[in-house]
Amino acid sequence: MDTVLRQSKATCPVSKKTSPATLRSLSATSGPTRSYHASPGGGSMSNLQTIARRCPVMGSAMAVQSAKTGGNVAFGAIAALKGIRGFSGKASTGKAKLHTSSAHEARPMEGILMGEKLPQIKLAKPFKEAATVPENLVKKDGKFDYDAFYTNELEKKHKDKSYRHFNNINRLAKEFPRAHTANPEERVTVWCSNDYLGMGRNSNVLKAMHETLDVYGAGAGGTRNISGHNQHAVALEKTLATLHAKEAALAFTSCYVANDATMATLGSRLPGCVWLSDSLNHNSMIVGIQHSGAKKMVFKHNDLADLEAKLASLPLSTPKIIAFESVYSMCGAVAPGAEICDLADKYGAITFLDEVHAVGMYGPHGAGVAEHLDYEAHVNGRPSGTIMDRIDIITGTLGKAYGCVGGYIAGSATTVDAVRALAAGLVFTTTLPPAQTGRRTRSH
């Protein structure tokens, strides 16, 4: 801070030539009480502020502050002329920029402040007019009734029979597929578990998990980019990349997060990206596309003609991603993967395949439907030109057939590295525990 102050004093012509005592005196006295001498923070402006207003750096900063706090109109006008965006409500704290994109030459502002014609400024619509709140959600004191809102939403769920009740199911490792309810003495058979193969109680998996837990503890201790990157995650991702015959893979806390984070990242970064999404895609894919902010075109379920018509309507140079699942959980239908890849090649699109319900279950190595459809070709190797090889991005889960938790993507090294560097859903969350990632390698 001392260095900054010394540099400021050396470069500012006012502070350079003015003694500290004079500066204090100027800050304690105010000029004429005209509207254009109002302080950005309220009250009248000191003589020091009046001088600072003429500074190309301080003047801009004061205009920004006034625009943020909804202060003096003249300062708001100056901010608009400088191309500085104004905000309604309280300003958030943050580091101030020393320079703006506007020119830094000094110029008098009295002409503007004294009534020089200003450009028409479109003011933000007051929030109280922009938002309409139902009267039954406003309390007597005029404040919003949050509890009443939550109650109304829950009543809607109860009314349309969509309110979710959670059963207390405690699966027993030594009695698969049996479990007990909230009462430890009451046993039930679980037919709806997504631990299809019972890997959640496999002795080799549990042994590996216990050994890892004893050595490395319970948690990863950080995000991947700080202290949470470890040998277990590296080994897991290498295993997953090999499973799908891809150059690289990236593990997430769930496949919901993997889909959301990856799709949001790709759709928002690719210029003018357009998603072509199957009408029965999983919610994680729908939300990921929404979060990307990119244009979306929904094609009829497994309808190749509809998909091609939509692809043909787009310029060949437009980035396009076809998003679909291998096995659709709600109906059991299998996607025509080869034909979708043909259309992607023809119209310059890439493919995004969700194999959540298929990994561990289909294919000679358990890589899913894309591998299974070329079963014989994959039995003794990983030949190029197969459906799995042609798919650009494959996502899968470790929480179903592999009996654990987590999700992942697999693809080219460049694609995976871009997602690793840009996806907020990976960068800003703690890594999966070593005991979880370590056991999955054994599970595979």
C-alpha positions, 0 to 999 in steps of 0.5 A: 500500500505504501508503494502505491501511495508513493507512486500515486503521489509521484504521478499526480500533479495535485498531490505532488505539489500540494502539502499534506496539510493543504490536502487535509484542509481541502478535504474538510471544506466544501464548495457551493451547494449546487446539485452538481456539487453533490458528493457521489456518496451523498451530502455536499462535495468537498473542495478536494472532491471538486478538484478530483472530479477533473482528474481523468482517473479519479473523475471516472472512479467517482462517476462509477461510484455515483452510478453504482449507488444511484447518486447524483444525476450529473455524475450518472450522466458523466458515467454514461458518456464515458461508457461506464455501466451503472448499477441499481442497488448497493454496489458490491465491494471489489478491487478498483481498476486504475484505468478505464477504456476511455481516454485519459486526457484531462478536460473540464466538465463544467459544460456538461454539469451546467446544462450542456445537452446530454444524450438520451439515457435509458434508465433501468426500470425500477424493480418494484415495477418490473416484478409483480408479487401476488398479494397473498405472498406479501406480509402486512409489513410489506415484506415478501413472505418466503414461508408462504411461497414455499408452502404454496409450492409444496401444496402444488406438488402434493396436489398433482401427486408429484411430491417426493417421499424418501424411503429409508432403505439401508442396503446390507453388504453381506445380504445383497440385495437385501436391506433394512428399513428405518427399523433394523429388524425389518428386511426388504428386497431392493429391486430398484437399486442402480447397483445392478451388479452388486459391485457396492459390496464386492470383496475386492472393491471393499478391500481396496477401499479400506486399504486406501482409507487407512493410508490416505484418510477420508477426504481429498483435502481440496480441489483438483487445482489446489491440493486435491489432485492425487494419484488415485484420480489420475489412475482412475481417469487413465482407466476410464480413458482406456475403457472408452478407447479415448485419449483422456478422461476427467472425473466429476462428483457425479455424471449429473455434474459431468453433463451439466459442467461440460455442456455448459462450458462447451455451449458457452465457449464455442462461438454461436454454438447450437445444440441438437438435443433428443427430446427424451434426454436426461434432465442433467443434459437439459440443464447443462444446455440451459446453463450454456446459454446457447441455442437449442434445437430439440429433435424428435426421439431417435428420429433421424429425419427430424435431426437431419432437417434441423442440421441442414437448416444451419450453416455448415460453419456453425459449431453444432453438438448432437446430444443423445443417450445410448439407452434412455432410462424412461423408455429403454430405447437404444439410440441409432449411434452409427446413423447419428455419427454419419449425420454429424460427419455430413453436417460438421457437428460433434457428438455428445453421448451419455452412456450412464445406463449402459457402462458396466453392462454392455460391450465386451469390456463394459464400455456401453452400447457404443462398444456393444454395437461393434461387439466382435470388433472390440473383442480383441482390440480397439479398431478405428472407425467403430461407433465408439471411436467416432463418438467425440465425447462420452459421459458415464457414471460410477454410481450404477453398474460400478456400485459407487459414486461419481461421473466422468467424460472421455474424449480427445486430449484437447477436449478434456483439457479444455473442460478441465481448465474451463468447467466451473463444476470441476474447478470449484469443487473438492475432489472425490475422496481417495478411497472412492477413486481408488476403489473404482480402479479395482472395480473396473 
